[in-house]
């Protein structure tokens, strides 16, 4: 059996769990055990040491299970589900609770404060392009009433024509692109009128 390479770790991280921040200093004891000194970020309290053992987890594995031992030496087994990989961390589920866990070095954490958050766009009243491609046809007109499942337009991507259907009932308020236009992912092709 080939020996696994030891992951490289920074000497310190700022871990954010749904906005609550912790300072963490990991160090390897052996290949399957890591010791983490942790405390709330900005706190003057002493670091608490947690030893994570019996862990052979890889980032693509759906379940993380390991034993955790705190300063007092008492060990518990933890099983956590990895739901999704985030740009700077993971979406995890533990005992029914779901949390976004973001892991940054102190420098990344400091710079992240200056990043403009990506605006959340409401696409509930729009048909967006699910892929880059060319708009082959638009099969509705402004003011037309449409039903759920009705054909709205055709987008060609990689020489395949993709039929886009309505996911809602309503009236077409605006058509943003004409047939022949080049689309990017999430370009709004058409908009629906507001619900009355």
N, C-alpha and C positions, 0 to 999 in steps of 0.2 A: 504494500500500500504506500503510495507516494505521500511524502510529508506535505502538509498544507503550509503555505507561506503565512507568516505572521502578519496581520494587517498593520499598516502604519497608522499611528495615532498622533494627534497633536498633544501637547502637554496640558492644554486646557480648552474647555468648550463652554459655551453658554447654551443651555438646553431650554427651549420654550415648550411648555405643555399647555396648549390652548391659552397662550398669553402669559402664563405664570412662569417666571424665569428662575433657572438654577445655574450655579457655577459647578462644573464637573471637571475633575482631574483624573483621567484613566491611566492605568499602568497594567502591563501584563505580568501575571504570576507564572503562567505557563500557557501552552497553546490553547487550552479550552477554559481558561480562567482569567478573568480580568478584575482588578480591584479599582473601584471608583470612589474618590473622595467627593462628596457632594454637599451643597448647602444652598439656601435661597440666595439669588443674586442680590448684591448690595448689602447683604447681612454681615454683621461682625461676629456672628456665632461661629463656633468651631465646626470644622468639616466633619461630616458623618461618613464612615467608610462602609461601603457595601461591596461584598465579593460576589461576583457573578460566575457561577461554575457550571460544569456539565452542559456547555452550550456549543453546539456545532452549527449554529445558524448562519445562513447565507442570505444576502439581501433579496434574492428571488424566492426564498422559501415562504410559504403562506403562514406558517406557525413558528413562533419563537417560544421555546421552552427552555428553562434553565432553573438552577437553584440559586436563591439569593440568601446570603448570610450577612447580617448586620453586625455592628460592633460587639453586641452581646454574644455573638456566636451562634444564635438560633437560626436555623436554616428553613426556608420555605421554598416550595416549588411554584413557579409562575409559568402560566401558558398565556401567551398574548398573540392575537391574530393580526397579521400584517395585511391591511385592506388595500392600501394604495401607496405608491412611491410619490412623494412630493418633491418639488425642485430642491428643497433644502432639508428634507427629512422624510417622515412617514405619517400616514394616517393609520392609527393603531386602535384595536379594540381589546379591552381588558375587563372581564367580568361584566359585560354589557355596556360599558361606557366607551364611547368613541372619542379620540383626541388626536389633534394634529400635533405632532412632535417635531420641532425644528431644531436642528443641531448646527451651530456656527462656532467658528473660532472667535475669540474676543474682538479681533480686528474686523471680521465680517459682521459681527453683531453691531459694532460701532457704526460701520458704514451703512448697514441696513436701515438705520434710523433716518437716513437722508434719502432713501429710495421713495419715489412716488408710488403709492399703491395702485395696482392696475384697477381701473374702474370696472365695476360690475355692470354689465349691459343686460337689460331685460329683453330677451328674444322671444318672449311669450306671444307677442303680437307681430311676429315677423317670420318669414321663411328665409333661412340662411343657407348659404352654400356649404355642404358638408365636406367639400373637397375643392382643390384648385381645378379649374377646367374652363370649358367654353360653354356659354349658355346657348343651347341649340334652338330652343323655342320657349315662348311664354304662352300658355294656353288659357289665360284668363285676362279680363280687362278691368280697369278701375271702375268701381261701383258694382261689380258682379258679386252676387251671393254665391258662396261655395259651401260644400258639405264636407264632413270628415271623410278622408279617403279620396277626394276628388283630385284628379291630375292637375297640377299647377304649372309645371315646367319640366324641361329636360336639360340636364347638364352632362356634357361629354367630358370624360376624364380617362386618359390612357386608352383611347379608342373604344371606350365602352360608354354607352348612353345610359344615364341614370335618371329614372323617372322620379320626380319629387312630388309627393302628394300632401294634401292638407291634413294637418293633425288637429284642426279645429274648425268649427262652423263659424262663418262670419262673412263680412263684406270686405272686398279688396279696397284699401284706401290709396295705395301708391305702388307703382311698379318702378323699381329703382334702376333696373338694367334692361336693355333691349337685347333681342336675339343677336348672337354674334359677339357679345361682350365677353371679355376674359374675366374670370372670377377667381378670387382668392378664398381661402378657408374663412368662414364666418362673414363673408360679404352678405349684406342684406339684399336679397333678390326682390322681395315685395313685402309690403306691410298691410296688416289688417286694421280695420277701424276699431276704435275702442268699443268695448261692450257697453251696451246701454243699461 
